[in-house]
Amino acid sequence: MVSAELTPLESAVLGKLLEKRGEPFDAIREQLAHASVSSRKFTGVGFFTHFAIAPEAPIRRDLRDTELGDVGAKIPGLVDDAGFLLFIRDGVILFLEGYTYGDAAWPDPITEFSVFET
């Protein structure tokens, strides 16, 4: 499902976000199998990981524009949990956003974490 370019945290978050069965989750999981990381930007309080989708990837143009985000993570160094949003536009996975609550700095590197549903 996930590219080797994803960090362990990104991979775990995407797995948790997409563990449900049925649509739109099945279509998004299938599309992720054809995705790679095109860029990653750290903001100081989070990150944006953008995806490139291979031409042969299945695109479901009938999927509504949406953000999936019922996942959080406990990360050492953060007082509060981290949150995540996966942005989908016009049936295409665009990017994953990770963020802290408040003004907490995003830890680097992240070697330990636990991902959970919110």
C-alpha positions, 0 to 999 in steps of 0.5 A: 500500500505505501511507498518505501519513501514514506517515513514509518510514522507516515506509513502507520498514519496512512494505514490507520486512516485507511483501515476501514473497508468499503469506499472511498477507502478501497479506492484510496488504498489502491491509488496509494499502491501507485503513489510515491512521495514527490516532496516533504516540507517541514513547517516547524510545527508539522509537515506536508508530504505531497504525493505523485500518482503514477499514470496507471493509478486508478483515479475515481473522479466521482469521489468527493473532495474530502479530508480524512483525519480521524487519526492522532499520534503520541510522540515523545517530545510533544506535550499534546498529541499530533494530528493528521489530515489526508487531502483528496481532491478530484479523486486524487490523493494530494498530500498528508499533513501532520501537525502539533496542537498549539505551538509545540515544535515538531520533533526531529527525528521521530523514532518512537510513536503510537498511532490511534483513532480519535 
